[in-house]
Amino acid sequence: MADERLEGEGHPARAIAARWADYLANDRRRSPHTVRAYVATAHRLIEFLGRYRGEEIGRFSLLNLHATDLRAFLADRRGAGLGASSAAREMSAVRAFLTYAAEVQGNAPQLPRTRAPKRPRTLPRPASPDDAIALAKEAELAAPNDWIGARDLAILLLLYGAGLRVAEAMGLTARVLPLGQAMRVTGKRGKTRIVPIVPAVRQAIDAYVALCPYLLAGGVPLFVGAKGGPLNADLVRRSVRTARTRLGLPDSLTPHALRHSFATHLLARGADLRSLQELLGHASLSSTQIYTEVDAARLLDVYRHAHPRA
């Protein structure tokens, strides 16, 4: 977080933002992407308040904001083209920063009341089982050589067959080998969970390990790039884009959509929400409940296309 520290030198409010970056990364164990996004929001708020109030924003200024200040900041961001969902995330980051700023100065947080934009509720679009498998196999065929093809097949089957996030798959090390019937996965905020590994996924990973020209042992990443280093998740997304284009599948079929499909298909086959919550690694049940709506949406779609009076 060197950039934030340098930016904070000589500026009390920005110095607090720099300390917040360390707090998010080390104490809250947020991802580097989340830390960058949240701290960028803090600096945007400080810069805006300086312009809006016509004064330098110090440590105590952050404790004495009014609802009008935050509404003006939000209006400024929306005017710059920020959508409703992004604006809601921006306000969430602002509240978290102001809470931290109060607490590190020994004050109880007293945040001005203001409503964030209502986020449009969008449902994940699950792929059919046939499309999910076809996508994985097409990615295998499109790879430049056999071992990379086996790697891409194994990753995509893992996302669909075990419900992993892309980052979780990239975070696996060779310590999971040899594979058993289950695998320990580290998810968001360092939380671990146990996910079952079905035979098709286990066979795909074993085939990749057998073909990989690099030694996969100990703390080495399980999935490696062409030169043996850690695999970049963007290469997985690129492989999926190529495969779905060749198959004529919709753009909504992303690596993360395979995780959605895993959840939706389990729910359709009778899985209960609590079990699904554990398998997905959701912190709260509310995050999992969206899949009941996904399944209802799928059934309604089938009804509309199949029922003679729909």
N, C-alpha and C positions, 0 to 999 in steps of 0.2 A: 504493500500500500504506500510505496514511496511517493507516488504522484500526489496523493491526497495530503501527505504530511507536508510536502513542499508548498502545496497550494495553501495550506493552513498557516504557514509561518507569518507572523505579524498580523494576523486577522483572527480575532478570538472566536467568531462564529464558525469560520472555516476550520479552525483548529479542532473545534468540537466535532465537526463532520469527519475530520481525519481520525480522531479517536473512535468515533462510531464505526468507521470502516474496520478497525482492528477488533472492536467488540463483536461485530457481526461475523467476522471471519473466524475468530478464535474462541469466543464465548458461546455464540449462537450456532457456530459451525454451518453458516450459510454458504452456498456455493459461490465461487468467484464471480459468476455471472450476476447473481442476485446482489452481491456486495457492490459491484460496479454500478448496477442500475439504481440501487437505493441511494448510494452516496452521490451519484450524479444528480439525483432529484434534490438531495439536500443542498448541493451547491447551486442548483437552479433557483431554489427557493430563496437562498441568501442573496443571490445576485438580483432577483426580482424585487425583493423587499427593499434593497438598497435604492433601486430606481424608483419604486413606488412611494417610499417614504422620504426620499431625498436625503438620506443619511446613511452612514456606515452602520451595519448591523452588528452589534456586539453580543456578548454572551447573554446579557440580561434582556436584550431585545427579543430573543427567542422565547422568553418566558411571558411576554406581555403582548402577544398577538391577539387580534380580534377576528371574529368571524368574517368581517369585511376584508381583512388582509388575505385570508385563505380563499375567499370567493374571487377576489381580484386575481390571485395567482392562478386559480383554476381557469378563470375566463381567459387569462393570457395564454395559458397552455392550450386551451381549446381553440383559441384564435390562431394558434400556430399549426393547427391541423390535427391535434391529438384526438383520437377517437374515444368513445365512451368507456370502453374496457380499459384502455391505457390510462385514461384520466382517473378512473377508479383506483388502479394500481398506484398511480402517482400520489393520490391523496392518502392511500394506505402507507406509503413510504414516508410522506410528510408527517403523518401522525406518529409513526414509529420514531422518527428523528426528533421531533419535538418532545416526545416522552423521554427519550434518552437525554436530551439536552437539559431537561428539568432535573432528572434523577442524578446526573453527574454533578449538578450544582447544589444538591441537597434539598431540592424542592419537590413537593408532590406535583405530579403532572396535572395541569388544569387547561385542557385543550379547548379552544373555542369550538362551539357547536356549528358544524356545517355539513351538509349532506353531499356525499360523493355522487357522481352521475350513476344512474342505474345501469348495470351491465346487461347487455342483451344476452339472454340465456340461449346458448347454442348447444346442441346435442352432438356428441361424437358420431361419426358415420362409420359403423363397423363394416368390414369387408365380409363377404361370404367365405366359408371355409375353403371352397374351391379356389376363389380368387387369392386368398392368403397363401395357400400352398403353391399356386401357379406363380405368384410373384416371387417367392423364395427360389423356386426352381429356375425361373427365367434369369434371376440375378446370378445364379450359379453358372448358367450357360453363357452369360454375357461377360464373365470375368476373363481377364487376359491369360490366365493359366489355371490348371486344375486345383492347386492348393488354395488359391485366392477364391476360386469358385466354391470350394468346399467350405471355406471360412464364411463367405457371405450367406450361403445356405444355412449354416449352423446358427449364425447370428439371427437371421430373420425367423427361423423356426423357434429359436429361443424366445424372441419377443412375442410371437404368437402363441407358442406352446406353454410358456411360463409366465406371461404377462409382465416381462421386465421392461423398464424404461431403457432407452438407448444408452444413457449415461451409466446405468447399472450394469449393463452388459459390458461396456468398455472398462468398467472398474473391476471386473472379475480378474483374478490372478490364477496362475497355474496351480495354486494350492487346492483348487477345487477338484483336481485330478487325483486319482481316477474317479470318474463320476459314479455316484450311487443313485438311489431313487429320489434323493432330495439334495438341495443346494442352499447354502447360506448366502444371502444377498444383502449388500449394504445399500440402503436407499437414501432418500433425502434426510438431511440433518443427522447423518451417521446412524440412522436406525437400521437394525438388521432384522431379517425375517427368513423363514425357511420356505422355499418353494419346491413343489414336487417336480421331478424331471421325468417326462413320459418317454417311453422307449424310442420314439422317432427322433426326439430332440437329442437324447443321449447318443444314438447311433450317428447322427449328423456331426455332433461335436467330436466323437471318437474318430470319425473319418477325417475330419479336418486336422486333428492332432497327429494322426498317422501320416498325413501328406505334408504337413508344415515343415519347411526346411530348417527351421530354427528350434533350438532347444526350449521347450516349455516346461519350466520347473520353478519351484519356490515362488518368489514374489514377482516373477515376470508376468506381464499381462497375458491373459489367456488368448486374446485376439490381437494379433500383431499386424503391422503394415508390411508393405512389400520389402522394406529394408530391415525388418525385424524389430522396429521400435513400436511404441504404443500406437494403436490404430486410432485415427481421427474419426470422430463420429460423423463429420461431414462426408466422408467417403462412403459411409453406410447409406446416408441420405441420397447421395449421388447414384449409388447402385440401385436404390429403390426407384428413383426418378427414371433411370434408363429402362429398368425392367417394366415399369407400369406403362411407359410410352410404347414400348414394343408390343405389349399385350393389349393396348387400348383401354387401360383401366383409368378410373377418374383420379384427378389430382389429389383428392381427399385421402387416397390410400398412401399414407406416409408411414414411416417406421412406428410412430406413436399410435397410429390408427390400428396397427397390429395388436398393441396392448389393449386398446379399446375393444377390439374384436374378441380377444381372449375373454375379457370380462363379460361382454354381452352374450357370448355363446355359452359360457358357464351358467349365467343367470337363466338363460332360456332352457337349459337342461336341468334346472331345479336347484342350483346352488343358492344358499341363503346369504343374505347381505353381510352378516358378521364374518362368515368364512371368506367371502370375496374381499372384504376389507383387509383381512389378514394377508391374503395372497397378493393383493396389490400394494400393500404397505401404506395405505391411507392413514393419516393421523386421526381423522374423524369419520364417523359413519356418513355424515352429510356429503362427503366427497364421493362415496360409493353409491349413494342413493340415486344419483343421476342415471345410473344404468338401468333402473327400473323404468325410467322414461324412455331410454333408448330402446328397450325391448318393446314397450308399448307402441312406440313410433314405428318399429319394424312390423309389428303385427297389424297395425292400422294400414300400413303401406300394402301389405299382402292382401288385406281385406279389400282395399280400394281397387286393386288390380284384378282380384279374383271373383269378388261377389257380383252377381249379375245386376243387382240393384244398388251398388255402391255409388 
